[in-house]
Amino acid sequence: MLRLAVLFLIIAIVAALFGFGGIAGTASSIAQILFFLFLVLFVVALIFGRRVIG
């Protein structure tokens, strides 16, 4: 998921360089959503991964 966020960030940067503002804005928004979703899932995995059953 982090790889997808980085991919959309690169797409946004390239689109911005070529002057496609709408595409750049959309791609950067998608990158932000994916990055924050990755962070939330990472924290949840850390919390539940540390639980000891028994």
mmCIF file as gemmi writes it, N, C-alpha and C atoms, coordinates in Angstrom:
data_model
loop_
_atom_site.group_PDB
_atom_site.id
_atom_site.type_symbol
_atom_site.label_atom_id
_atom_site.label_alt_id
_atom_site.label_comp_id
_atom_site.label_asym_id
_atom_site.label_entity_id
_atom_site.label_seq_id
_atom_site.pdbx_PDB_ins_code
_atom_site.Cartn_x
_atom_site.Cartn_y
_atom_site.Cartn_z
_atom_site.occupancy
_atom_site.B_iso_or_equiv
_atom_site.pdbx_formal_charge
_atom_site.auth_seq_id
_atom_site.auth_asym_id
_atom_site.pdbx_PDB_model_num
ATOM 1 N N . MET Axp A 1 ? 0.826 -1.186 0 1 0 ? 1 A 1
ATOM 2 C CA . MET Axp A 1 ? 0 0 0 1 0 ? 1 A 1
ATOM 3 C C . MET Axp A 1 ? 0.872 1.253 0 1 0 ? 1 A 1
ATOM 4 N N . LEU Axp A 2 ? 1.967 1.171 0.71 1 0 ? 2 A 1
ATOM 5 C CA . LEU Axp A 2 ? 2.884 2.308 0.708 1 0 ? 2 A 1
ATOM 6 C C . LEU Axp A 2 ? 3.463 2.504 -0.686 1 0 ? 2 A 1
ATOM 7 N N . ARG Axp A 3 ? 3.673 1.41 -1.393 1 0 ? 3 A 1
ATOM 8 C CA . ARG Axp A 3 ? 4.197 1.481 -2.759 1 0 ? 3 A 1
ATOM 9 C C . ARG Axp A 3 ? 3.211 2.214 -3.673 1 0 ? 3 A 1
ATOM 10 N N . LEU Axp A 4 ? 1.909 1.96 -3.483 1 0 ? 4 A 1
ATOM 11 C CA . LEU Axp A 4 ? 0.89 2.662 -4.267 1 0 ? 4 A 1
ATOM 12 C C . LEU Axp A 4 ? 0.871 4.155 -3.953 1 0 ? 4 A 1
ATOM 13 N N . ALA Axp A 5 ? 1.037 4.493 -2.685 1 0 ? 5 A 1
ATOM 14 C CA . ALA Axp A 5 ? 1.052 5.905 -2.296 1 0 ? 5 A 1
ATOM 15 C C . ALA Axp A 5 ? 2.228 6.625 -2.946 1 0 ? 5 A 1
ATOM 16 N N . VAL Axp A 6 ? 3.375 5.972 -2.966 1 0 ? 6 A 1
ATOM 17 C CA . VAL Axp A 6 ? 4.556 6.574 -3.591 1 0 ? 6 A 1
ATOM 18 C C . VAL Axp A 6 ? 4.34 6.694 -5.105 1 0 ? 6 A 1
ATOM 19 N N . LEU Axp A 7 ? 3.724 5.685 -5.709 1 0 ? 7 A 1
ATOM 20 C CA . LEU Axp A 7 ? 3.447 5.729 -7.143 1 0 ? 7 A 1
ATOM 21 C C . LEU Axp A 7 ? 2.539 6.904 -7.492 1 0 ? 7 A 1
ATOM 22 N N . PHE Axp A 8 ? 1.461 7.097 -6.732 1 0 ? 8 A 1
ATOM 23 C CA . PHE Axp A 8 ? 0.565 8.219 -6.999 1 0 ? 8 A 1
ATOM 24 C C . PHE Axp A 8 ? 1.246 9.555 -6.734 1 0 ? 8 A 1
ATOM 25 N N . LEU Axp A 9 ? 2.159 9.602 -5.775 1 0 ? 9 A 1
ATOM 26 C CA . LEU Axp A 9 ? 2.908 10.83 -5.521 1 0 ? 9 A 1
ATOM 27 C C . LEU Axp A 9 ? 3.794 11.162 -6.715 1 0 ? 9 A 1
ATOM 28 N N . ILE Axp A 10 ? 4.452 10.162 -7.276 1 0 ? 10 A 1
ATOM 29 C CA . ILE Axp A 10 ? 5.297 10.381 -8.448 1 0 ? 10 A 1
ATOM 30 C C . ILE Axp A 10 ? 4.456 10.821 -9.642 1 0 ? 10 A 1
ATOM 31 N N . ILE Axp A 11 ? 3.29 10.191 -9.821 1 0 ? 11 A 1
ATOM 32 C CA . ILE Axp A 11 ? 2.388 10.593 -10.899 1 0 ? 11 A 1
ATOM 33 C C . ILE Axp A 11 ? 1.964 12.047 -10.718 1 0 ? 11 A 1
ATOM 34 N N . ALA Axp A 12 ? 1.666 12.438 -9.48 1 0 ? 12 A 1
ATOM 35 C CA . ALA Axp A 12 ? 1.256 13.822 -9.211 1 0 ? 12 A 1
ATOM 36 C C . ALA Axp A 12 ? 2.382 14.803 -9.529 1 0 ? 12 A 1
ATOM 37 N N . ILE Axp A 13 ? 3.601 14.452 -9.172 1 0 ? 13 A 1
ATOM 38 C CA . ILE Axp A 13 ? 4.736 15.346 -9.434 1 0 ? 13 A 1
ATOM 39 C C . ILE Axp A 13 ? 4.974 15.495 -10.932 1 0 ? 13 A 1
ATOM 40 N N . VAL Axp A 14 ? 4.948 14.383 -11.651 1 0 ? 14 A 1
ATOM 41 C CA . VAL Axp A 14 ? 5.163 14.432 -13.1 1 0 ? 14 A 1
ATOM 42 C C . VAL Axp A 14 ? 4.037 15.212 -13.782 1 0 ? 14 A 1
ATOM 43 N N . ALA Axp A 15 ? 2.798 14.975 -13.358 1 0 ? 15 A 1
ATOM 44 C CA . ALA Axp A 15 ? 1.668 15.693 -13.946 1 0 ? 15 A 1
ATOM 45 C C . ALA Axp A 15 ? 1.768 17.192 -13.664 1 0 ? 15 A 1
ATOM 46 N N . ALA Axp A 16 ? 2.226 17.547 -12.482 1 0 ? 16 A 1
ATOM 47 C CA . ALA Axp A 16 ? 2.374 18.96 -12.143 1 0 ? 16 A 1
ATOM 48 C C . ALA Axp A 16 ? 3.476 19.613 -12.987 1 0 ? 16 A 1
ATOM 49 N N . LEU Axp A 17 ? 4.54 18.865 -13.238 1 0 ? 17 A 1
ATOM 50 C CA . LEU Axp A 17 ? 5.623 19.411 -14.062 1 0 ? 17 A 1
ATOM 51 C C . LEU Axp A 17 ? 5.16 19.685 -15.492 1 0 ? 17 A 1
ATOM 52 N N . PHE Axp A 18 ? 4.273 18.849 -16.009 1 0 ? 18 A 1
ATOM 53 C CA . PHE Axp A 18 ? 3.78 19.032 -17.366 1 0 ? 18 A 1
ATOM 54 C C . PHE Axp A 18 ? 2.557 19.936 -17.439 1 0 ? 18 A 1
ATOM 55 N N . GLY Axp A 19 ? 2.094 20.44 -16.303 1 0 ? 19 A 1
ATOM 56 C CA . GLY Axp A 19 ? 1.028 21.421 -16.3 1 0 ? 19 A 1
ATOM 57 C C . GLY Axp A 19 ? -0.385 20.856 -16.205 1 0 ? 19 A 1
ATOM 58 N N . PHE Axp A 20 ? -0.517 19.607 -15.862 1 0 ? 20 A 1
ATOM 59 C CA . PHE Axp A 20 ? -1.841 19.009 -15.712 1 0 ? 20 A 1
ATOM 60 C C . PHE Axp A 20 ? -2.269 19.13 -14.252 1 0 ? 20 A 1
ATOM 61 N N . GLY Axp A 21 ? -2.836 20.268 -13.912 1 0 ? 21 A 1
ATOM 62 C CA . GLY Axp A 21 ? -3.166 20.567 -12.515 1 0 ? 21 A 1
ATOM 63 C C . GLY Axp A 21 ? -4.244 19.672 -11.932 1 0 ? 21 A 1
ATOM 64 N N . GLY Axp A 22 ? -5.26 19.36 -12.713 1 0 ? 22 A 1
ATOM 65 C CA . GLY Axp A 22 ? -6.352 18.521 -12.214 1 0 ? 22 A 1
ATOM 66 C C . GLY Axp A 22 ? -5.884 17.111 -11.911 1 0 ? 22 A 1
ATOM 67 N N . ILE Axp A 23 ? -5.109 16.553 -12.812 1 0 ? 23 A 1
ATOM 68 C CA . ILE Axp A 23 ? -4.59 15.201 -12.605 1 0 ? 23 A 1
ATOM 69 C C . ILE Axp A 23 ? -3.622 15.182 -11.429 1 0 ? 23 A 1
ATOM 70 N N . ALA Axp A 24 ? -2.8 16.219 -11.325 1 0 ? 24 A 1
ATOM 71 C CA . ALA Axp A 24 ? -1.839 16.294 -10.225 1 0 ? 24 A 1
ATOM 72 C C . ALA Axp A 24 ? -2.552 16.394 -8.879 1 0 ? 24 A 1
ATOM 73 N N . GLY Axp A 25 ? -3.612 17.175 -8.823 1 0 ? 25 A 1
ATOM 74 C CA . GLY Axp A 25 ? -4.362 17.328 -7.579 1 0 ? 25 A 1
ATOM 75 C C . GLY Axp A 25 ? -5.041 16.035 -7.174 1 0 ? 25 A 1
ATOM 76 N N . THR Axp A 26 ? -5.625 15.359 -8.154 1 0 ? 26 A 1
ATOM 77 C CA . THR Axp A 26 ? -6.298 14.092 -7.863 1 0 ? 26 A 1
ATOM 78 C C . THR Axp A 26 ? -5.306 13.034 -7.412 1 0 ? 26 A 1
ATOM 79 N N . ALA Axp A 27 ? -4.187 12.926 -8.109 1 0 ? 27 A 1
ATOM 80 C CA . ALA Axp A 27 ? -3.185 11.927 -7.754 1 0 ? 27 A 1
ATOM 81 C C . ALA Axp A 27 ? -2.586 12.198 -6.379 1 0 ? 27 A 1
ATOM 82 N N . SER Axp A 28 ? -2.373 13.464 -6.055 1 0 ? 28 A 1
ATOM 83 C CA . SER Axp A 28 ? -1.822 13.771 -4.735 1 0 ? 28 A 1
ATOM 84 C C . SER Axp A 28 ? -2.837 13.476 -3.634 1 0 ? 28 A 1
ATOM 85 N N . SER Axp A 29 ? -4.119 13.703 -3.91 1 0 ? 29 A 1
ATOM 86 C CA . SER Axp A 29 ? -5.149 13.37 -2.924 1 0 ? 29 A 1
ATOM 87 C C . SER Axp A 29 ? -5.212 11.87 -2.681 1 0 ? 29 A 1
ATOM 88 N N . ILE Axp A 30 ? -5.144 11.105 -3.746 1 0 ? 30 A 1
ATOM 89 C CA . ILE Axp A 30 ? -5.143 9.645 -3.609 1 0 ? 30 A 1
ATOM 90 C C . ILE Axp A 30 ? -3.907 9.194 -2.843 1 0 ? 30 A 1
ATOM 91 N N . ALA Axp A 31 ? -2.762 9.795 -3.126 1 0 ? 31 A 1
ATOM 92 C CA . ALA Axp A 31 ? -1.527 9.439 -2.42 1 0 ? 31 A 1
ATOM 93 C C . ALA Axp A 31 ? -1.653 9.73 -0.926 1 0 ? 31 A 1
ATOM 94 N N . GLN Axp A 32 ? -2.251 10.863 -0.57 1 0 ? 32 A 1
ATOM 95 C CA . GLN Axp A 32 ? -2.421 11.206 0.839 1 0 ? 32 A 1
ATOM 96 C C . GLN Axp A 32 ? -3.345 10.214 1.535 1 0 ? 32 A 1
ATOM 97 N N . ILE Axp A 33 ? -4.445 9.868 0.892 1 0 ? 33 A 1
ATOM 98 C CA . ILE Axp A 33 ? -5.388 8.916 1.49 1 0 ? 33 A 1
ATOM 99 C C . ILE Axp A 33 ? -4.727 7.568 1.705 1 0 ? 33 A 1
ATOM 100 N N . LEU Axp A 34 ? -4.012 7.08 0.694 1 0 ? 34 A 1
ATOM 101 C CA . LEU Axp A 34 ? -3.349 5.78 0.813 1 0 ? 34 A 1
ATOM 102 C C . LEU Axp A 34 ? -2.267 5.801 1.89 1 0 ? 34 A 1
ATOM 103 N N . PHE Axp A 35 ? -1.548 6.921 2.004 1 0 ? 35 A 1
ATOM 104 C CA . PHE Axp A 35 ? -0.495 7.009 3.009 1 0 ? 35 A 1
ATOM 105 C C . PHE Axp A 35 ? -1.075 6.975 4.414 1 0 ? 35 A 1
ATOM 106 N N . PHE Axp A 36 ? -2.14 7.727 4.649 1 0 ? 36 A 1
ATOM 107 C CA . PHE Axp A 36 ? -2.742 7.728 5.98 1 0 ? 36 A 1
ATOM 108 C C . PHE Axp A 36 ? -3.402 6.391 6.298 1 0 ? 36 A 1
ATOM 109 N N . LEU Axp A 37 ? -3.985 5.757 5.29 1 0 ? 37 A 1
ATOM 110 C CA . LEU Axp A 37 ? -4.54 4.422 5.478 1 0 ? 37 A 1
ATOM 111 C C . LEU Axp A 37 ? -3.436 3.424 5.832 1 0 ? 37 A 1
ATOM 112 N N . PHE Axp A 38 ? -2.291 3.551 5.168 1 0 ? 38 A 1
ATOM 113 C CA . PHE Axp A 38 ? -1.142 2.711 5.492 1 0 ? 38 A 1
ATOM 114 C C . PHE Axp A 38 ? -0.695 2.933 6.931 1 0 ? 38 A 1
ATOM 115 N N . LEU Axp A 39 ? -0.63 4.187 7.352 1 0 ? 39 A 1
ATOM 116 C CA . LEU Axp A 39 ? -0.207 4.479 8.725 1 0 ? 39 A 1
ATOM 117 C C . LEU Axp A 39 ? -1.157 3.868 9.748 1 0 ? 39 A 1
ATOM 118 N N . VAL Axp A 40 ? -2.456 3.996 9.513 1 0 ? 40 A 1
ATOM 119 C CA . VAL Axp A 40 ? -3.442 3.438 10.438 1 0 ? 40 A 1
ATOM 120 C C . VAL Axp A 40 ? -3.304 1.922 10.505 1 0 ? 40 A 1
ATOM 121 N N . LEU Axp A 41 ? -3.202 1.272 9.35 1 0 ? 41 A 1
ATOM 122 C CA . LEU Axp A 41 ? -3.059 -0.186 9.348 1 0 ? 41 A 1
ATOM 123 C C . LEU Axp A 41 ? -1.748 -0.626 9.988 1 0 ? 41 A 1
ATOM 124 N N . PHE Axp A 42 ? -0.694 0.154 9.818 1 0 ? 42 A 1
ATOM 125 C CA . PHE Axp A 42 ? 0.592 -0.158 10.433 1 0 ? 42 A 1
ATOM 126 C C . PHE Axp A 42 ? 0.502 -0.098 11.958 1 0 ? 42 A 1
ATOM 127 N N . VAL Axp A 43 ? -0.141 0.947 12.473 1 0 ? 43 A 1
ATOM 128 C CA . VAL Axp A 43 ? -0.282 1.084 13.926 1 0 ? 43 A 1
ATOM 129 C C . VAL Axp A 43 ? -1.157 -0.041 14.479 1 0 ? 43 A 1
ATOM 130 N N . VAL Axp A 44 ? -2.236 -0.382 13.784 1 0 ? 44 A 1
ATOM 131 C CA . VAL Axp A 44 ? -3.102 -1.475 14.225 1 0 ? 44 A 1
ATOM 132 C C . VAL Axp A 44 ? -2.322 -2.791 14.234 1 0 ? 44 A 1
ATOM 133 N N . ALA Axp A 45 ? -1.516 -3.026 13.216 1 0 ? 45 A 1
ATOM 134 C CA . ALA Axp A 45 ? -0.713 -4.24 13.164 1 0 ? 45 A 1
ATOM 135 C C . ALA Axp A 45 ? 0.312 -4.278 14.299 1 0 ? 45 A 1
ATOM 136 N N . LEU Axp A 46 ? 0.863 -3.129 14.64 1 0 ? 46 A 1
ATOM 137 C CA . LEU Axp A 46 ? 1.809 -3.087 15.762 1 0 ? 46 A 1
ATOM 138 C C . LEU Axp A 46 ? 1.113 -3.404 17.08 1 0 ? 46 A 1
ATOM 139 N N . ILE Axp A 47 ? -0.061 -2.847 17.279 1 0 ? 47 A 1
ATOM 140 C CA . ILE Axp A 47 ? -0.782 -3.053 18.526 1 0 ? 47 A 1
ATOM 141 C C . ILE Axp A 47 ? -1.213 -4.505 18.668 1 0 ? 47 A 1
ATOM 142 N N . PHE Axp A 48 ? -1.846 -5.056 17.625 1 0 ? 48 A 1
ATOM 143 C CA . PHE Axp A 48 ? -2.348 -6.415 17.723 1 0 ? 48 A 1
ATOM 144 C C . PHE Axp A 48 ? -1.26 -7.456 17.548 1 0 ? 48 A 1
ATOM 145 N N . GLY Axp A 49 ? -0.153 -7.084 16.95 1 0 ? 49 A 1
ATOM 146 C CA . GLY Axp A 49 ? 0.964 -8.01 16.794 1 0 ? 49 A 1
ATOM 147 C C . GLY Axp A 49 ? 1.73 -8.226 18.088 1 0 ? 49 A 1
ATOM 148 N N . ARG Axp A 50 ? 1.611 -7.306 19.023 1 0 ? 50 A 1
ATOM 149 C CA . ARG Axp A 50 ? 2.34 -7.382 20.293 1 0 ? 50 A 1
ATOM 150 C C . ARG Axp A 50 ? 1.565 -8.131 21.367 1 0 ? 50 A 1
ATOM 151 N N . ARG Axp A 51 ? 0.306 -8.48 21.088 1 0 ? 51 A 1
ATOM 152 C CA . ARG Axp A 51 ? -0.512 -9.172 22.094 1 0 ? 51 A 1
ATOM 153 C C . ARG Axp A 51 ? -0.032 -10.596 22.275 1 0 ? 51 A 1
ATOM 154 N N . VAL Axp A 52 ? 0.06 -11.008 23.528 1 0 ? 52 A 1
ATOM 155 C CA . VAL Axp A 52 ? 0.46 -12.376 23.835 1 0 ? 52 A 1
ATOM 156 C C . VAL Axp A 52 ? -0.773 -13.129 24.326 1 0 ? 52 A 1
ATOM 157 N N . ILE Axp A 53 ? -1.078 -14.218 23.664 1 0 ? 53 A 1
ATOM 158 C CA . ILE Axp A 53 ? -2.237 -15.021 24.04 1 0 ? 53 A 1
ATOM 159 C C . ILE Axp A 53 ? -1.759 -16.198 24.877 1 0 ? 53 A 1
ATOM 160 N N . GLY Axp A 54 ? -2.36 -16.334 26.067 1 0 ? 54 A 1
ATOM 161 C CA . GLY Axp A 54 ? -1.99 -17.495 26.89 1 0 ? 54 A 1
ATOM 162 C C . GLY Axp A 54 ? -1.707 -17.211 28.293 1 0 ? 54 A 1
